[in-house]
Amino acid sequence: MIEIPGEIMRGKKDLYALQVRGNSMVDSMITDRDIVIMEETNNVKNGDVVACWIRNEQEVTLKKIYYENEKVRLQPCNPYMVPMYHDAGNVQVQGRVIAVLRLNL
């Protein structure tokens, strides 16, 4: 269990936390081992940072999302990484990042 500051939760429901693995989002100030607070939703807009289930690959990834016709671009925020392109039916949005917590471990 982690304590979430009240100002983060203000008016929000269906929140959960994920621990980040990797550095694909460093330019969005999200780094390895950070805790991201997620709002469970599948209603997102271009540029939101989201957790997506990639069905065929059986994995979850945290990226910026962009809808491009029948494709979805999952854009890392790291200049050394390339975007991921998937058919829209292969991507299921699980939530949107609303806060990042950096724990001193």
Secondary structure, 3 states (H helix, E strand, C coil): CCCCCHHHHCCCCCEEEEECCCCCCHHHCCCCCCEEEEECCCCCCCCCEEEEEECCCCEEEEEEEEEECCEEEEECCCCCCCCEEEEHHHEEEEEEEEEEECCCC
